[in-house]
Amino acid sequence: MNIRYATEQDTEDILKLEAECMPHPWSRDDIEALITDERKFALLAEEDGMTAGYIGISYVLDEAEVGNICVSADHRRRGLASALIDRTSEILKGLGVVRIFLEVESDNAGAIALYERCGFIRYSERKDYYGTGRDALLYRLEGDIQ
Ligand SMILES: CC(C)(COP(=O)(O)OP(=O)(O)OC[C@H]1O[C@@H](n2cnc3c(N)ncnc32)[C@H](O)[C@@H]1OP(=O)(O)O)[C@@H](O)C(=O)NCCC(=O)NCCS
C-alpha cells in the first residue's frame, strides 16, 4: 500500500471511487477544490499502482474536517482507510490542527467502527440530517492526534 497526495491527474480516479462507494457522490468541482484549494487536500491509497481509496480534508486554523473517505469494495478490510486517517492525522498535526471533525450516517456501521477504532469520539447527533429518519452522528478526534 502507498499513500500519497492526490493531484489533478487523480481527479477521474477519485470520481470513480465516489461513484462506486457513495450514495451521493461529490461533484467534479468538489473534487477539484480538494486538490486546488490551499485549505484542502486529498490523499490517495494505492495498491499495486491502482487507486484503491481516498480521503478528502478541509482545515481552518486549528480545526479540520473529514469531508469524505472511501475505499473500493475489492480493497476493503486491509487497513487502507485506517492508513489514510493515520497519515491525515500526521499531516494535520504538522499544520497545527488539534481537532478533526466528521459526520457519519447512523446506519453506516462499517464507517462508525472504523472511526471509533481510530480514536474518534461521538459528541452529538443531528436528527434527519440526511433526510427523514436518516440521522447524522458527529464525531471528533482531539488531543491524541498522532
Ligand atoms: C468505511 C470504509 C472507508 C472502510 O474502509 P477499509 O479500508 O475497509 O477500512 P479498514 O480496513 O482500515 O478498517 C479498519 C477497521 O475499521 C473497522 N471496520 C471497517 N469496515 C468495517 C465494516 N464494514 N464492518 C465492521 N467494521 C469495519 C474494523 O474494526 C476494521 O478493522 P479489522 O478489519 O481489523 O476488523 C469503506 O468500507 C468504505 O469505503 N465504505 C463506503 C463509503 C463510506 O461509507 N465512507 C464513509 C462515509 S462517512
The ligand as an SDF file (V2000), in Angstrom:
LIG
                    3D

 48 50  0  0  0  0  0  0  0  0999 V2000
  -15.7960    2.7040    5.6610 C   0  0  0  0  0  0  0  0  0  0  0  0
  -14.6460    2.3440    4.7050 C   0  0  0  0  0  0  0  0  0  0  0  0
  -13.9440    3.6190    4.2410 C   0  0  0  0  0  0  0  0  0  0  0  0
  -13.6390    1.4460    5.4720 C   0  0  0  0  0  0  0  0  0  0  0  0
  -12.5040    1.2210    4.6260 O   0  0  0  0  0  0  0  0  0  0  0  0
  -11.4970   -0.0090    4.8890 P   0  0  0  0  0  0  0  0  0  0  0  0
  -10.2410    0.2720    4.1440 O   0  0  0  0  0  0  0  0  0  0  0  0
  -12.1790   -1.2750    4.6270 O   0  0  0  0  0  0  0  0  0  0  0  0
  -11.2260    0.1160    6.4630 O   0  0  0  0  0  0  0  0  0  0  0  0
  -10.0230   -0.5750    7.2760 P   0  0  0  0  0  0  0  0  0  0  0  0
   -9.5920   -1.8270    6.5820 O   0  0  0  0  0  0  0  0  0  0  0  0
   -8.9710    0.4420    7.5450 O   0  0  0  0  0  0  0  0  0  0  0  0
  -10.7900   -0.9700    8.6200 O   0  0  0  0  0  0  0  0  0  0  0  0
  -10.2080   -0.7280    9.8910 C   0  0  0  0  0  0  0  0  0  0  0  0
  -11.1490   -1.2140   10.9680 C   0  0  0  0  0  0  0  0  0  0  0  0
  -12.3910   -0.4970   10.8950 O   0  0  0  0  0  0  0  0  0  0  0  0
  -13.4690   -1.3990   11.2060 C   0  0  0  0  0  0  0  0  0  0  0  0
  -14.2770   -1.6380   10.0010 N   0  0  0  0  0  0  0  0  0  0  0  0
  -14.0410   -1.1860    8.7490 C   0  0  0  0  0  0  0  0  0  0  0  0
  -15.0320   -1.5690    7.9070 N   0  0  0  0  0  0  0  0  0  0  0  0
  -15.9040   -2.2820    8.6570 C   0  0  0  0  0  0  0  0  0  0  0  0
  -17.1210   -2.9370    8.3570 C   0  0  0  0  0  0  0  0  0  0  0  0
  -17.6640   -2.9400    7.1090 N   0  0  0  0  0  0  0  0  0  0  0  0
  -17.7710   -3.5660    9.3680 N   0  0  0  0  0  0  0  0  0  0  0  0
  -17.2620   -3.5730   10.6190 C   0  0  0  0  0  0  0  0  0  0  0  0
  -16.0950   -2.9790   10.9690 N   0  0  0  0  0  0  0  0  0  0  0  0
  -15.4290   -2.3220    9.9970 C   0  0  0  0  0  0  0  0  0  0  0  0
  -12.8110   -2.6950   11.6490 C   0  0  0  0  0  0  0  0  0  0  0  0
  -12.5330   -2.5740   13.0320 O   0  0  0  0  0  0  0  0  0  0  0  0
  -11.5320   -2.6760   10.8410 C   0  0  0  0  0  0  0  0  0  0  0  0
  -10.5280   -3.4680   11.3850 O   0  0  0  0  0  0  0  0  0  0  0  0
  -10.4650   -5.0530   11.0380 P   0  0  0  0  0  0  0  0  0  0  0  0
  -10.5780   -5.1800    9.5380 O   0  0  0  0  0  0  0  0  0  0  0  0
   -9.1240   -5.4600   11.5820 O   0  0  0  0  0  0  0  0  0  0  0  0
  -11.6270   -5.6770   11.7530 O   0  0  0  0  0  0  0  0  0  0  0  0
  -15.1600    1.5310    3.4790 C   0  0  0  0  0  0  0  0  0  0  0  0
  -15.9590    0.4590    3.9330 O   0  0  0  0  0  0  0  0  0  0  0  0
  -15.9860    2.3580    2.5180 C   0  0  0  0  0  0  0  0  0  0  0  0
  -15.4490    2.9710    1.5920 O   0  0  0  0  0  0  0  0  0  0  0  0
  -17.3270    2.3590    2.7060 N   0  0  0  0  0  0  0  0  0  0  0  0
  -18.2130    3.0880    1.7800 C   0  0  0  0  0  0  0  0  0  0  0  0
  -18.0060    4.5830    1.8630 C   0  0  0  0  0  0  0  0  0  0  0  0
  -18.3350    5.1240    3.2440 C   0  0  0  0  0  0  0  0  0  0  0  0
  -19.2940    4.7200    3.8830 O   0  0  0  0  0  0  0  0  0  0  0  0
  -17.4900    6.0810    3.7010 N   0  0  0  0  0  0  0  0  0  0  0  0
  -17.6890    6.7460    4.9700 C   0  0  0  0  0  0  0  0  0  0  0  0
  -18.6100    7.9110    4.7630 C   0  0  0  0  0  0  0  0  0  0  0  0
  -18.8760    8.7600    6.3170 S   0  0  0  0  0  0  0  0  0  0  0  0
  1  2  1  0
  2  3  1  0
  2  4  1  0
  2 36  1  0
  4  5  1  0
  5  6  1  0
  6  7  2  0
  6  8  1  0
  6  9  1  0
  9 10  1  0
 10 11  2  0
 10 12  1  0
 10 13  1  0
 13 14  1  0
 14 15  1  0
 15 16  1  0
 15 30  1  0
 16 17  1  0
 17 18  1  0
 17 28  1  0
 18 19  1  0
 18 27  1  0
 19 20  2  0
 20 21  1  0
 21 22  1  0
 21 27  2  0
 22 23  1  0
 22 24  2  0
 24 25  1  0
 25 26  2  0
 26 27  1  0
 28 29  1  0
 28 30  1  0
 30 31  1  0
 31 32  1  0
 32 33  2  0
 32 34  1  0
 32 35  1  0
 36 37  1  0
 36 38  1  0
 38 39  2  0
 38 40  1  0
 40 41  1  0
 41 42  1  0
 42 43  1  0
 43 44  2  0
 43 45  1  0
 45 46  1  0
 46 47  1  0
 47 48  1  0
M  END
$$$$
